[in-house]
Amino acid sequence: MKIHNKYISLIIRIFVGLVFLASAILKYISIDVFDLYVFEHNLFSISITETLTRLLITAEFVLGIMLIFNIYARFAYYAVLSFLAGFTIYLFLLPYLFDVDITNCHCFGNAIVLNRTESIAKNLILLFCLFFVSPKFYTHKKWEIWVLGTISSITFIVFMVISAPNFLYTIVHKDKIQIDTSMYESALLNSGKQDIFNDGKQIICMYAAGCKYCKRAAFKLHLMLKNNQLSEDNVKTVFWSGTTDSLIHNFFIEKNIPLPEYTTFRLDTFLTVTNGRLPLLLFSDNGTIVSKANYITFNENQVVNFFNSDN
């Protein structure tokens, strides 16, 4: 019976470890979306959020490795137990504490969509499985501390580098965004929206309705404004001509973003102004473009300081 229990413990331990590995990898594949999901909780700034999400994914990945290869299995067992219990409690309290979308709790990123109820059920199943895993079958190995330290360090560095947080990427690359300002001003004049778009401080967002990064930028900007109690009335958008009103409305409705004032530019003009790189955010002070940003470079401090500064 002891041998039988040992093999049951081994099989289930590896199974739970593989689930943790899958959870970490699938979250990381859609890390931009996971960043926004965590940021939506309004607990941390976007820069801190982007670091914490990668730390969380690293922890899940390393715990999965520890379970599979029986490295500090006793510690891993209780850490996984705490993880699952903690996240199950979080899921139970989620709709009462946070105003976030519960149709996908991002346990497995966007690859496997589980809503709040399904995520709770998944956690309870894994907790039940852990009752058949016994840490007593673990034996200490002299090399464990070095292997664990190496795996943890390499994993975190890799996750921070392959899909670097936007603030880190900006520090390293410092891309300069070029636009055709004169053509933008001319197109805006022809659109008939010049007075509205140039009235005080405005963020002019140039989007394509089918661009996933444009949708993520719109949602990220929405969260930044919402989390800092800033009005969304000073956000305007530009799409290229031929984009129907229904497509534009759906672009914002998908994430419950208030529909902003918008206009369209001719396609050739739009591509010339943006240099074909989307999304593009223009920070306009009474019609003067004072700064520019793209999906990677725009950040919370930039948005907040722009609207709160006296200049």
N, C-alpha and C positions, 0 to 999 in steps of 0.2 A: 504493500500500500504506500509506503514511503517513496519508493521509486516511481510509482504511478503518479503520486502527487507532485513529485519533482518534475516529471515531464509535462504534466498539466500546467504547472507554474511556468515552465520554460516557454511553452507554446503561447500561452496568454500574455506573458511578459513581452515576447517578441511582437505579438499582434498589437498590443497597446503602443509599443515603441514605434512600430510602423505607422500607426495612426498619427502619432505626434510628429513623425518625420513628414508625412503627407500634409498635415496641417501647416507646418512651417513652410514647406516648399511651395504649396499652392497659395498661401498668403503672399509669399514673396514674389511670385509670378505676377500678381496683381497688386503690388505694393502701393502704387499711387492711389488706388481705390481704398485700400485698407487704411492708408494715412488719413484720407478724408473721413472715413467712417469714425476713426478714433478722434479726429479733430472736431467732429460734429458734436461730441460730448461736452465741448467747451470747458475742458479741464486744464489744458496746456496750450501754449502758443504753438503755431504750426512747426516751428523749428524744433522745439522740444518733442512734439508729437512724432516727428519724423525719426528722431533718435530713439525714442521709447518703443516705437513699433518694431524697429530692427533689433532692439534688445529683447523684446518679447519673442520674436521669431527665432532669434539665436537660442534663447532659453528652451523653447519647444524643440528645436532641432537637436540640441545637445542632450536634453533629457531623453529624446527618442534613441539617440546613439547609446546612451548609458544603459537604457533598458535592454536594448537588443544585444549588446555585447557584455552585459553583466558587469558594468563598471560602476563602482560604488552603488550597487543595486539597492542597498538598504536606503541610502539617502535619496536615490532616484525614485524609489517606490513612494516614499512619503512626500516628496516634492510633487510628483505627478498627482497623488491623492489630493494634496492641497490645491494644486492648479485646478483640477476638475471640480472640487468642492467650491472653491472661490468663484470660478466662472459660472457655475450653476446658480449660486446665490445672486451673482450679478445679473444673470439672465432673468431670474424671477423678479428682481426689483427694477429691471431696466425701464419698463414703460412708466414707472412711478417716479423715477429719479431724473430721467433724461428724455429730451425731445429729439429722438433719433429714429431713423427708419429701422423697423424690426422685421422686415421681409427677408433680409439677409444679414445674419450676424457675423458673417465672414470667418467662420471657423475654418473653412477651406477656400477662402478667397472668393473669386467669381466662378471657379471651376465647378464646385458643388455648392449650390445655393440651399442653405438651410435657414428656415425662419426661426423665430425665437423658440417656439414650441418644439420644433424638430431638434434644435440645438440642445435644449434641456434633455430631451429623450436620449440623444446621442451621449451626452455626458453621464447620465444615469446608467446607461448600458456599460460604459467604460468603467464607472465606479463599481458596478456589480462584478465586472470581469476581474477587477483588482482584488476582490475577496478570494480569488483562486490563485493569486500570486503570493508566494511566501518569500520574504527577504531572508529566511533562515538558510536558504540554499546558496546564499552568497558567501564567497570566501575572499578575504582581502588579498590584493596583489600589490607588490612593491612598486610596480611601474604605473599604477593607476593615476596618481596625482599628476605625473608628468604628461601622461596621455590626455587626461581631462583638461589640464591647463592649455595644452597645445591645441586640442580640438576646439575649445571654447574661444581662444584668441583668434585662431585662423577663421573660424566661422563668422565671428563678429566683424572682423576686418573685411572678409569677402562680401558679406551682406552690406557693409557700409560703402564698399567701393563699386561693386557691379551695378547696383542701382542706388547711387549716392543720394542722401537727402539733398533737396534742392538748395538749401543754404550752403552746404559743403561744395556742391558742384559749382555754384556761383563764385565762391571764393577762389576755387582752383582755376576755373576757365575764364571768368570775367568777359563773356561775349559782349561785343558792342553791337547794338541793334541799330540798323540803318533803315530809315524810311524816306520816302519822297514827300517832304512836308508841303511843298508848293502844290503838288498834285492832290494831296489830301485836302488842303484848304479849298482848292478849286472844286473838287468833287463834293465837298460838304456844302459849299455855296450853291452848287447846282441841285443838290438834294432838297433844298428848301428848309433844312433843319439847322442852319448855321446859328440862328439866335438861341435855340434851345440847347444845342451841343456846346455853345461857347459861353453859357451863362454861369459864371462863377467857376468853382472847382468841379471838374467832371472827370470820371474815368471812362474813356472811350474804348470799348472792347470790340475788336475786329475778329469775328468768328465765321466759321463755316458750319452750316447746320449738321453736316454729317461727320464732323471731326470729333473723335472721342476726347482728344486733349482739350479742345475748345469747351466741350461739355464739362470736363473736370475743372478747367480754369473758371468757368462760370459758377460752378458749385463751390469751389474753394473761395472765390471772391465773396460769394453770398455768405458763407460761414464766417469769413473774416469780418465782414460788416456786421453781421448778426451778433457775433461774440463780443464785439467792441461797441455795441449800441450805436452804430453809425447808420445813417439813412441810406437806403438804396435808390433814392430818387436821383442821386447824382451819378448814377451809372447809366451810360448810353451804349448802344450797340450798333455795329455796322455789319451787314451781310452783303454778299454779292447779289447783283440783280438776277432775277429768275428764281430766287429763293421765295417760296410761297409763304403767305402769312401763317398757314397751318403748320408748316415745317418749323417756322420761327417760334410759334406758340408752343409746339411740342418740345422744342429744344429746351425750353425753360420749365414746362409743366412736369417733365420727367422727374425733376428733383425738387418740385414745389418752390421754384424760384419765382419771385414776383416778376411779371412781364415788364421789362424796362422800355423806355422810348427807344425806337430803332429806325434805321433807314437803310438804304441799299446803295452801293456804288456799282457802276459797270464792272463786269468781270475783269477786263483788262486793266482798268484803273485800280481795282481792288488788289490785284496781284502785284501791280507796280508799287503801290503804296506799301504793302506788307513785305515786298521782296519775296513773295511766295511762301513765307514762314508764318504759321499760325499755331496758336492764337497770338494776337498782338494787343497789348494794352497801352494806351496813350494817356498820360496824366496831363490834363489840360487845365490851365489856370486862365480863365477868361479868354480862351481861344489860343493861348500860347502853350505849346507842348513843352513841358518842363522836364519830363522824364518818360522813359519807355521801358516796357518789360515784356517778356514772353512767359510761357508756362513755367519754365524752369526758374527764371530770375525774379519774378514778382513775389513779394513776401509781405508778411503781416505788418512789420514795422514801416515799410514803404507806404502801405495803404493808410495806416493810422496816422503817421506823421504828415502825410500829404493833406489829409482833411483837417487835422488839428492844428497845423502850423498857421501862423498869422499872415505869412507872406503869400 
